[in-house]
Amino acid sequence: MKKKFIKYIEDNSLIKNGDHILVALSGGPDSVCMLNLLCSIRDEYNLKIGAAHLNHMLRGEAANEDEKFAKEMCNKLGVDFYSKRVDIEAYSKEKGVSTETGGRDVRYALFNEVSKKYGYNKIATAHNANDQAETILMRMMRGTGLEGLCGIPLIRDEIYIRPILCMERWEVEKYCEDFNLNPRIDKTNLENIYTRNKIRLDILPYMKENFNKDVVMAINRMSNILWEDNKFINDFSKEKFKEYCHKENDEIKINKNLFKENKAIINRVIRKALTEVSKSTYDFEHKHIEEVINLAYIGTNKKIDLPNGIYAQNVYGEIEIKKKREKINIKKSEEVTILKEDLDGNSIDFNNYEIKFEIVKSQKKLKITNNDLIKYFDYDKIKKYVIIRNRKNGDKITPLGMKGSKKLKDIFIDMKIPKEVRDEIPLIVFDDNIAWVLDVKLSNIYKVTNETENILKIIYKRKVS
């Protein structure tokens, strides 16, 4: 068994000399077997080994006994032990998820927290070959694609490793028996009331008896073969992601030309965009990918909500994937009025902007900067006051370089400014004329010329929320 274990981790480069490995230790046969195997090669590979245990508080005293057993085993093996108790049932109700999902989220949060705090560079989870077969069969029944048929990855994010994925359950149990390890048994695993348990207790035994006694390893072999094919497609898709996707802050813009590619590439690029923006690989199903694809073929400004707090929107043919954010409550009538004589040195907070005014008496004193955050206007053309406000129906501006006016709505459409952004953009109005639509357009009426004597300099910046 030890030889098989060593060969597997070396063939797949799972462990390197000097690694610090945190074991996900439940106290059951799989994790107990894995911890002991890792400890058996600890000196040979110069490993530091720790173990993390989450008490889900779902099985009363039995759960507490699991925790006690795990701690005692670590003490005997000279392994650092970390544990945490969380009422998973209460947590799952609060989050509106199943206890299985809630337990997984809290477990992995614990593993990541311990690893970061105590310097572990690998996290080992005790999935075995039977777990792999069960996972693939579950996904098949739900209707999965190539990625789903690959099953549980041997390595994920270069941190999570599965060192006993090559071993069947009977091998794990025999190892525990041979070394008198006496692991804890979760009796709920023996009840066929859950989908996975039905596959474990009913479907796989039936397949072994009637079709292939080696069905578990046959499914695992299929997974390994598909894994190589899927890796090739994924690597190609990553190149296409770089070609078609532009990432800025917490959002991704997908060029419309992506949707001319092969469907397999489109699917993977979209999935990568969704997971990068949401920072989560869970909860995205094929239907969500299809919804984003369909979004590319309907009118602009159409929007769909997606899991994990994100949404997708068609913005003039490009698909933008963004995090949902709290809307700024803007009253259409809200405005700030400043008398002309009060402008110099004045600073106004308006929504998410800070706008400053400065009067320069002579052009000779002014050094014009080419900066989108700073603009200059003929101060003497202002009669009485300056207003800062949001847009209103029917707003028009005479754009720089033009004699006639143009509707603000048409300018927003021409410049492909998203609908939800338009109401947040401040307008600087001199008397009754729009002088500047911040970030968008300047008015021709107040431009600085050789005849200009006094200049109004306006500087703005966005506040950091």
N, C-alpha and C positions, 0 to 999 in steps of 0.2 A: 504493500500500500504506500509506504513512504517513497519507494523508488518511483512509482507511478506519479505521485504528488510532485516530486522534484522534477521529473521529466516534463510534466505538464507546465509548471511555472517557468522552467527554463526555455522550453520550446516556444512559449508565448511571451517571454520577457516580462512576466508579471512582477517579479521581485528582483531588486538589485542589491548588491552588497552595501550594507549600511542604511537600508531603508528603515524608517520609523512607521510601523504598521499598527493601525487601530482596528481591532476586531469587533465586529457587531455581534455581541454575545447575548443570545436569548436564554441560554441554558439548555436548549433542545439538542438532539443528537447531531445535527449538521454543524452548528456553531461550536459545540464542544469538540467534535472531531477536528474541525479546522484549526481551532486554537491550539490543540495538542500537537497537531502536525507542524504548525508554524513554530511552536516552542521546540520541537525536535530538531529543527534546522537553525535555531536562533544563533548558536555559536558559529556554525559553519558559514552563515551569511552575515554575521555581525549585525543582527537585527535588534531594534528596540521594539518591544511589543506591549501594547496596552489593550484594554477591552472596555467597551461602553455598553451599558445595559439600560434599557428603558422599561420601567414597570408601568404597564398600561392601565393597571388598576381595574381590569375587566373581569378577573377571575378570583376576586377576594383574597383569601389567605393563600391560595395556590400561587397567585402572582407574587406575593411576598416571599414565599418559599423559593420561587424561581430566582428572585433577586439574591436571596441569602446563599443559595447554591452557587450562583455565578461568582459572587464575591469570594466565597471560600475556595473555589477552584483557582481563582486568580492568585489568592494568597499562597496556595500550595505551589503554583507554577512560578511565583515571583513576577507576576504581571501586574502593572498598575491598573486599578479598577476605577471606573467612573460610572455613576448611576444617577438616574433621575426618575421621579414619580410624577406622572401626569394622568389625570382623569380623562382618558381618551373619549369616553362616552359624552361627557359634558363638553369637551373641546369640539368634538365633531358636530354636536347639536348647535353650538355657538357659530361654527363656521358654515353650517349647512351642507356638510359632506358626510359620506359613509364613515363608519368606524374604521374600515380598512384604509381608506384614503387619509383620514385624520391620523391614524397610527403611523402610516408611512411618512407623512409630512413631519410629524414630531420626532420620529426616529432619526430621520436624515438631518433634521435641524440640530439634534443632539450630537450626531457624529461630526457634523461640520464645525459646531461650536468647540467640541473637545479637541478636534484636530488642529484648529487654528490656535487655540489657547496653549496647547501643550506640544505643538511642533510635530505632528504626525503628517507624513507626506503621502501615505496610502491608507485607504479604508477598505478592509476586507469583509465582504458579505458572503454568507454561507449558502449560496444557491447551488443545488446539485443538478445532476442530469435529469432526474425526475421532475424537478421544478421547471427545468427548461421545456421538457415535453408537455407538461401540464399547461404552461404559459402559451405555448404555440397552439395547442388544441383549443384553448379558450379563445384566442384571437381568431382562429379559423372560424369558429362558430359565430363570432360577431361580425365576420367579414373583413379580413385584414388584407393589406398589400404586402409587397415584397419585404418592406422594412419590418412589418409585424411578424412575418414568418422567420425572420432572423432570430427572433426570441430575445433572451436576456443577453446583453453584450458582455463579453469577457472582461473588457476594460471600458470604463466610461469616464470621460472628462480627464483622463490620465491620472485619476485619483482613486476611483472605485475599482476594485479588482475582485474576481470570483475564482479563488484558487482551487475549489473542489467541484467546479462545474463539469469536470470529466467523470465524476464518480456517481454511480447509481446509489439509490437510497439504501439498498441492501448492503452495499460495501461500507457505507458510513455506519450503519447499525452494527455490522460485524466488527469494525474497528473499535467502536465504543465497547462492545462486549469483550473483545480480546484483551483490551487494556483496563477492563473493569471501571469504566468511567461513570457509569450510572447516570446518564443525562436525564433531565426532566422531560416528561411527556405531557404535552398539551392535549387534553382529552377532546377538545373541540375539533382537533384534526381528524378524529376517528368518527365524527358524525357527518353523514352525507346530506347536510342541510345547506351547504354553500356550493356554488358552482365548481370551484377548484376541488373541493373534497369529493364531489360526485365524479369528477374526472379521475381523481386519485384512487378512489375506492371502488368505482364501478366501471368506467369506460376503459381506462388503461388495462386493468386485469382482463376485461372481456377481449380487448384487442390482442393481448398476449396469448390468451387461451385459444382464440379462434383464427388469428391471422399471422402473427409474428411474435414469437416469444422474446425477440430482441427489439421490440418496437420502440422502447425508450431510446436506445442508442441509435436506432434507425432515424428517428426524428431529430436527434442531435446531429447526426451526420448531414442530414438535409439542411439544418440550420447553418452548419459550418460552410457548406457549399454556397448557399445563398448569401452568406455573409460576405464572401469574396466578391460576388457579382454586385451586391448592393454597395460595397465600398467603392468599386470602380465608378458606378453611377453617381454616388455622392461626391466623390472627388471632382468629377466633371461638373457637377452642379455647383460646387463651391466656386469654380472659375466663372460660371455663368452668374452667380450671385454677385461677384465683384464687378462683372461687366454691366449688369442691369440695375443694381441696387445702390443707392446713395444713402449712407447713414449720417445723420446729423443729430447730435444730442440723443434724445430717447425716441427718435422716430426714423423710419426708413421709407424712402420713396422708390417705387418700383417702376422702371421705364416700361412704357406700353409695348415695346418691341419684344419683351420677354414672352409675351403671349403668342408669338409666332414660332416659338421653340416647341420641341417634342413635349407631350403632356407629362411624361415622367420627370423631365427637367423642371417644368413649370411647378409641378406639385412640390418638389423638394426645395426649390428656391423660395416659394411662398412659406413653406413650413419653417425654413431657417429664419426668414424675416419675422414670422410670428414669435418664434422662441427667443430670438435676440431682443425684440422689443419688450416682451413680457418677462424675460429672464426665467422662463419655466418651460420644460419639455412636456409637461402633463396637460391633459384636458383638451388638446387639439385633436379633433377627429377629422376623417376624410371629408365629412359634410362641410366643415369649416373652410377647408381648402377650396372646395367647390364653390362655396359662397363668395370667396374672394375672387376666384376666376370669373364667375358670372358678373361680378361687380365691374370687371374690366370692359364688359360689352354693353353696359347700360349708360344712361346719361350722367353727365358730370354732377358732382356734389351729392350723389347717392352715397349712403353710408350704412354700414352694418356693424352691430356690436358683436364682439368675440369674447371667448373666455379669458380669464386672467387679467381683467381690467384693461383691455385694449380694444381698439376698433379699427376698421379699414374704411377708406373713403376714396371714391373716384374723383380726382381733381384734374379736370381737363385731360382725361385719358391716362394719367399716371395714377397708380394706386399708392396711397399713403397709409402706412401702418403706424398708429400712434397710441400712446397711453391716454386713457380717459383722464380728464382734469376737471376740477371744479370750475364751473362757469362764473365769470365775473358778473355780478349783478349790476347791469348798466341801465340807468334810467334815461330814456331817450331825451327827456327834457333837461337833464343835468348839464349845466354849463357854468363856466367861470368867466366873468367879465372884468376886464382891467382897463381903467381909463388911460388914455394915451400918455398923460403926464406922469403916470405911476409905473410905467413899464421898466425904466432903467433899474437894473439890479434886482428885479422881482423874480421870484422862483415859485412855481406853481406845481403842486402834486395833483395829477389828474389820472384817475384809475391806476394803471400800472406804469405811469410815466412821470418823470420829473422834467419840467420845461422851464428854462431860464431865459431871461431877456436882458440884452445889453445894448446901449445906444453908443455908437461911435460917431463923433462929431465931424470927422474929416476922413476922406478916403485915403489920404496919405498915411494916416495912423493905422490903417487896417491892412492886415496881412491875410489875404483870402486863402482859405484852406479848402482843399478838395475832400470834403468829409461829409458823408451822408447824414451825420448827426448834427451838423451845423449848417444853417442857411442864412442868407442875407437879403434884406428887403429895403426898399426906399421908405424911410421913416416918415418923410414929409407928405407922402400920399395918404397916410392914415389921418382921418379927420377927427374922430372922437375916442374910439375904444377898440380893444382887441378882445375877441371871445374865443374861448377854448371849449369845444363841444364834440359830441358824436354826430354822425351823419343823420340827416333827415330825408324823408321822401322828397324827390325833386331837386336835390342838391346839384349845383352845377359849378364848374370851375373853368376859367380861361387858361388852358395849359400853356406853359412856357413855350414860346416860339409860335403860338397861334393867336389869331385875332378873335375867332369865334369861341363860344363856350361849348362845353361838352358835359353831358350828364355823368355824375360820379359813378352811378350804377354801371354805365357802359365802360367807363375806365377800369373799374374793378373786374369786369368780365374780360376785357381785352388783355389785362395784365394777369389774368388767371389767379386772382386772389380768392382764396376759399371763402364761402359764404359766412361761416361761423367766425371768421377773423374780422370781417368788414365792420361790424358794429363796435369793435374794440379800438379801432384806429382813430386817434384824436384829429380833429380839424382845427387849424388856426385860422380864424376869420377876422379880417380887418373891416370894421364897420359892417357892411352887408355882403362883402365879397370873400369867398374862400381864398386864402393866400397860400396855404400849405396843407396838403394831406400827408401827414407824416409817413415817411418811407415810400410814398407813392408819387405825388405830383406837386409841382410848384406853379403858382399863378404867373402869367405874363404881365399882369397889371402892375405888380409891385417890384419888378426886376430892377436891379441896380444898373444905372447907366453912367455915362461920363458927366451927366448933368446932376447926378445925385449928390446932395450935400451931406445929409445925415442918414446914417445907416442903422437899421435895427438888426441886430445879430441874435438869432434864436438857437439855443443849444438844447438838445433833449437827450435823455437816456432812459432806458428801461430799468425799473427797479427789479432787484433780484428777489424772487418770492421764496 
